């Protein structure tokens, strides 16, 4: 779900550049570090977003209720994906990819730095700017990576793998840094000792995200000559070899479009469950998980690094698995089914975990297990889904169909925020002598409901697989 636009190949002379990282074009390392720092800024801020909104006002937070906070989280992450559509169009028609990436990065940095100020208007301004800037940067930096290679360059897949590694490396590091600054008592004590209000620690975390994006812009500008040949605004002419004439879709093409929309519906459900980690599971970690190690309590947001870490661990193994299996590997509908099954298993694991919270805080290993199973599901669904859409979509509708794929992620994120609003933490009733309100049964129903819904969805998709294969035609 990372890339959106279809990159155009470049002339062979450019594709022969082997002076960069591991024999790749020099521009790859520039884009690698730019995207690493952009993802650092995004995942760093996102890791503390719901925690900041639900923290009490006297602790520097906004004092929002859980439903209000998770709903806003869902709306924000939805628009991060929705803005990819106009962002790609603006690059194609007006700016070119390179300028779109530059302007997008500047807008993102301004958004993060807006959130440094402890003011609600600046908070909303920051979220808006980050969503707009991500729409300009995210799809177009991916297209620039593809433009470094000719279509038949054997290094192309390897180049995207290196780029994908940078994305997830940034996602691993970000919660560790931003979470430490925002949540840790050690940093709060550091601020207090130097005359700063420790309740402002959240805004230091937001500022660190802005510094990350600024570092990405510095890399992009200092090494801009490496990218002089890619990301320029181009106009497709009717005599261009990749010009697609406006012809009606054939019946076979309409069937493949129908298959895409079936995948679209199940993808929404997958991301609605997956993105709980930034919503309800973030609060679950803060309030209901034992986080002390040798007397030191690590930040709840640090758990957000686990999924990206598991992606780094499992992505090469799955890539090797598909290569080894060759034509014997499961069909795309079967892989989607496996993806839904594994994330369902993760949430079934959360049912006893949620029940045990009624007796006190639980081990973080429950969440480690959930996130590991989630990422296995992601390996079956996310890269496979992106590849399947590019194979199924008619050439004239490729951009629109890729937009549909990202629309599924957007709606899934919004649904994640809605579902997160049903989460209830345990509260202390001070009027009745520290009596705790036990909401463990509510949490069991929430995560059990997600698990059962995913499993039923997997069963429905398995039953539909023969019909979906017919719609897909010769596409596997």
Secondary structure, DSSP 8 states (H G I E B T S, - for coil): ----S------HHHHT---SGGGS-HHHHHHHHHHHHHHHHHHHHHHHHHHHHHS-GGGTS----HHHHHHHHHHHHHHHHHHHHHHHHHIIIII-HHHHHHHHHHHHHHHHHHTTS--HHHHHHHHHHHHHHHHHHHHHHHHHHHHTS-TT-TTHHHHHHHHHHHHHHHHHHHHHHHHHHHH-HHHHHHHHHTT--GGGHHHHHHHHHHHHHHHHHHHHHHTGGGGTTSS------TTSTT--------HHHHHHHHHHHHHHHHHHHHHHHHGGGGTHHHHHHHHHB--EETTEE--GGGGGHHHHHHHHHHHHHHHHHHHHHGGGS--HHHHHHHHHHHHHHHHHHHHHHHHHGGGS-B-THHHHHHHHHHHHHHHHHHHHHHHHHHHHS-GGGHHHHHHHHHHHHHHHHHHHHHHHTT----EEEGGGTSEEE--HHHHHHHHHHHHHHHHHHHHHHHHHHHHHHHHHTT--
